[in-house]
Amino acid sequence: MIEYLAFSILGSLAGAVIGLIPGLHSNLFAYLIFLSNDLSTAMFLFCALLSSNVFEFLSAAYLNVPKEGEVLLKDSFSRFLTSGRMNSAVKIIAYSSIMTYSIIMILGVLIGKTISSITYFMGNKAWIFLLILCASIIWGQKNKRMLALTFFLSSGALGFFSFNLGLNEPFLPLLTGMFGLSGIIMNSKKNIAPSQMENSAVESGFFEILKQSIMGTFCSIIMMLLPAISPSQIGFFASKYEDDELKVASITSINIADVILSLVTFFFIGKGRSGTIEKIGQAMSIGIKEYYLLMSFGFFALLLANFFAIHANKKLGKNSGIIGSNYFKLGIMVFVILLTFYFDGALGLIVLFLSTIMGLLLLKKNVRPVNLMGCLAVPTLIFFASRFF
């Protein structure tokens, strides 16, 4: 047990680094780690995955380079930063993630059996629900439906070609350009955020955050049943709040539940939405003992990650002026470009350039970022449609 505890602590620390570095993803990290029927290493990877999801919120807020799961919080984080209340946002992330994990730990077996049964009856009908979901997102933007459809289909076309170019890391240039570099370029002339207050209070009550955690868990169960539905797409419906605190709680819950339920579904039906979980499952057999050990030490790692995140936020908050400077932003852009070139060469840079242009156009037209998630939905719909021909 001491060995598992040590690896969960190391995983939590590694996840902090993964989450903070733009362009680095836990799935990529997992495939760099050799894993051979070793529960300790599996523990390390799972804990790193959980921790990285917590720290990705800090990266999205301070570096303005959100990954797919945080794109809906760009405006909310901006308001927290400009008001000096980012400490409140990080506390909400901690509360919501811990509540969500606790709910799934208690209901894990019930959720797993439910997903297993529904998946069996749904068969290959998931694409119908995905199509309905995408159509409702576009239709719900009353005054900008044509623009929304244009960006949805354009991003879908770029996503389709990106996934068929043989890139090693297609998500890196595709998502980082659309949601990261475009935001950095657009916000380069904005005022630098002030230093953050260390003790800003959380205005939302316990039961309000608990409600969002329950809702986030439910939404993540839907994602388990519908392949290719992303946290930002399902979050579009689950986080329609003017209150930024409730929105952060909702998106946090969806992202964290997505990670935990990936382990639950892999244990029950042999399928997980996370590349890290798939890597663990390919290397070793996950029985009931391994499942409960991973869940238990994962919870400890999540507590540790939130503790680290709260303290890291205080350091980042004191240096928000440096982080928000154009020199720092330029450094991030150069790093992402070099990382893309390292993995995918010129083709990767072309995808990064096109996705960044698309993201800039969307921001200038003031269209919701969720429309760019066509880059994931359209290729999936094309895949299902190809089965009929």
N, C-alpha and C positions, 0 to 999 in steps of 0.2 A: 504493500500500500504506500509506503514511503516513496518508492520509485514512481508510482503513478502520480503522487502528489507533486513530486519534483518536475515531472514532465508536463503536468497541467500548468504549473507556474511558468515554466519556460515557454509553453505554448501561448500563454496569455501575454507574455512579454513580446514574443515574436509577432503575434497578431497586432500588437500596438504599432510595431514598425511597418508591417504590411499595410495596415489601414491608413497610416499617415502618408505613405509615399504614393504620389500620383502615378497611375498606370500599373502599379503592382497589385496583383490579385491573389487571394488565398489559393485559388485553383492552380495558378501558375506555380506558386510556392510548393504546393503539394506534389506536383509532378517532378519537382527537382529533388524531392526527398526519397531516398530508397526505403521501401517498406516491404518487409518479408515476414508475414505472420507474427508481427510484433505489436502487442497491445499497447506497450509504452509509447511507441512511435505514433500509433493510431490516436492515442490520447493527446499527444502533442499536436497533431494536425487538427483534430476536432476542436481543441481549446484555442488554437491559433485562429481557426475559422470564426469562432464565436467572438473572440477579442477583436479581430479585424473589422467585424461588422459594427462594433461599438465605435472604434476609432475612425472609421470611414465618415462618420458624422462630423467629427472635428476637421478632417481634411476637407469635406464639402463646405463647411462653414468658413474656415480661415483661409484656405487656399483657393476656394471657389472652383474646385475640381471635383464635382460630385460624380460618384459612380451611379449605375443605373438605379439603385434603390433609394438614392437621396435626391433625385432631380426635382421632386415636387416640393422640397423644403428650401430651395434656393432663396425665394423671397422671404420666407419666415426667418431663416438664419440671418439674412441681411438686416431685417428689422431688429432681431435680437442683438446683433453686433452694434448697429448704430445707436441703440438705446443703452448699450453697455450691460445687457442682461444675458449674455451668453452662458453665464454660470447657471442661470435658471433652466435654460434649454438642456444643458448637460445633466442636471439633476433629473429632469423629466425623462431623458433617455435612460438613465439608470433605473428609475422607478418602473418605467414601462417594460423595460427588458427583463427585469427581475420578476415582475408580476407575470409576464407572458411565459417565461420559463417555468415558473411554479405551476401555472395552469396546465401546461402540457405535461409536466412530470406527473401530475395527479391523474390526468385523463389520458395519458399516453397510450395505454392498451386499448381503451375504448375508441380513441381516435384512429389508431392503426387498423383495428378491425373494421371500422366504419368505412375508411378509405379503401380498404381491400375489397369490401363488398360492393361499393359503388363503382369502383374501377372495373370490376368484373362485368357489371351490367352495362356500363357506358361503352365499353369496347372502343371502337374508332370514331365515336360520335363527338369527341371533345372539340373538334374543329368547328362544329356548328355553334357551340357556346362561345368559342373564341371569336368567330365572325360576328355574332350578336353583340358581344362585349365591345368590339372595335367600332361597330356601326353606332352603338349607343353613345360611345365617347364622342364621336364626330358629330352626331346629331344633337348632342347636348350643348354644343357651342353655337348658339342660335345665330349670332351675327357674323360668324366667321366659319361657317360650315364648308364653304368651297376652299378657303385657305387651309383649313384643318385637313380636308381630304387631300389637297395637293401635297402638303408636307407629309402626311401619312403614307401616300403612295410613293412619293419621291424617296423618302427615307427607306421605304420597303424595297424599292429597286436597288438602292445603294447597298442595303443589307444583303439582298439576294446575291448580287455580284461579289460582294466581299466574302461571303461564305463559300463561294464557288471558285475563288481565286487560288485556293490552296495555301492561304495564310496560316502561319503557326499560331498567331494570336489575333484573330479578326476582331474580337471585342475591344481590344486596346485602342486601335485607331478609330474604330467606328463610334464607340460610346464616348471616349475621351474628347474627340473632336466636337461631337454634337453638344455635349453637356459640360465639357470642361474648358477647352481652349477658347471656344466661342464666348463663354462667359467672362474669361479673363480678359480677352481683347475688348469686349464691349464695356467692361467695367474699369478699364485702365485709367480713365480720366476722372473716375468718381473719387469723392473724398475718402480719406483713410479712416477706418473705424477708430473710435476712441478706445482708451484702455478700459477693460471690462471690470465691473464691480465684483468684488470677491464674494459678497454675501447677498446677492440679489435673491429675493424670495420667489418661490413658486406659488402662483396665484390659484392654480387649479387644485381642487380637492382630491382626496384619496380615491373616492368612489368615481369621480370623473375620469381619472387616469385608469382605474381598474376597468371601467366600461370600455375604454379604448383598447385596452389589452385583450379583453375578451373578444371584441370586434376584430382586432388584428389577427387573433388566433383563428377565428372563423374564416376570415378572408384568405389566410394562408392555406387552410384546408381546401378551399376552392381552387387555389393555385396548384395544389398537389394533384387535383383531379383533372385540371386543364393544362396540359403541357404548353409551354411558350407564353403563357400569361405571366407577365412580369410584376414585381412589387409596385412599380410606378403605375401600371395599368389598373391593377386592382385597388391600389391606393387612391386613384383618382375618384373612386366612388366612396371609399371608406373615410376619406379625410376632407370632405367638403365643409371645412370650418373656417370662419373668419378669425377665430381664436387660434393664434399661433401655437400656444402651449398644447392644445388638444390635437392639433395637426401633427406636431412633433411626436406626441405620445402614440398616435395612430400609426404613423409611418414606421416608427421604431418597432412597435409591436409586430407589424407585418414582416419587417426584415428579419427580426430575431426569430420569430415563429417559423419563417421560411427555412432557416438554418436547422432548427431543432427538428422540425417535421420531416426534413430530408433524411435524418437519421431514423426517425420513427417509421417512415414509409419504406426505407431500405430494409429495415429489420422485418417488416411484415410482408412486403410484396417484391422485394429485391430491386426496387427502383428509387433513386434519389435525384433531386433537382440539382444537387451540388456536385461539382467535379471532385471536390475533396472527399466527400462521402463515397462517391463511386470508386475513387482510388483506394480508400480504406477497404471497401467491400471486395474489390478485386484481389487485394493482397492477403486478406484473411477472412475467415468465417466469423460472422457476427451472430453469436448465440445469445441466449437470454442473459448469461453472466456478463458478456462483453457489453451488451446493450445497457444494462443498468450501471455498470462501472463508468461507461462513457457519459451517460446522462448525469450521474452523481458528480464526477469530477469536472464535467463541463459546467455544471452549476457553480461550483467553486471558482472555476476560471472566469466565469461571467462576473461574479462578484468582484473578483480581483481586477478584472478589466475596467469595470466601472469605477473602482477606487482609483486606479491609475488615471483614467480619463478625467475625473474630477480635478485631480491634482495637475495633470498636464494642461487642462484648460486654464487653470490659474496662471501657469507660466506663459501660455500662448496669449492669454488676455492682456498680460502686462506688456507684451511685445507685439501687439496687433498693428502698431504703426509700421514696424519693420516688415511684418508679414504682408501687410497691405501695400507696400511700396512697389513701384513699377519694376525696380531692379529684381526684387524677389519673384515677382510674377514672370518676368522674362526668364529667370533661372528655371522656373517650373516648366515653361514652354519648351525651353531648350532640352531639358531632361526628358520630357515626353517624346520629343522629336527623335532624340538619340535612342531612346528605348524602343520606339517603333521601328527605326531603321535597323537596330540590332536584331530584332526578331523577324522582320518581314521585308527589309530592304526598300527598294524604290516603290514597289507595289503598296507596301504598307503606308509609305509617305503620301502616295496618291489618295488612298482611302482617307487618311488623316486630313489632308487638305480639303477634300470634297465634303467630308462630314463637318469640318469646322465652318466652311462656307454655308452649309445648310443650317447649322446652328445659329450663325450670325443673321441669316435672313429671317429665321424664325423669331429671334429676339427683336429685330427691327420692325417686324410686322406685329409684334406683341401677341403672338399666338402661343397657346399653352405647350410647354415642352413635351407633355405626354403624347402629342401627335407624332413625335419623332420615334416613338416606340414601334412604329410600323416597320422599322428596320429589323425587328424580331418577329413581329406577328405575320407580316406578309410572306417571308420565306417559309414559315410554318404552314400557312394556308396553301401556298403553292405546292409544298410537299404532299399535303393531304389530297389536294386536287389532282396531282399527278397519278394517284393510285386509281383514278377512275378512267384513265386513258391508257 
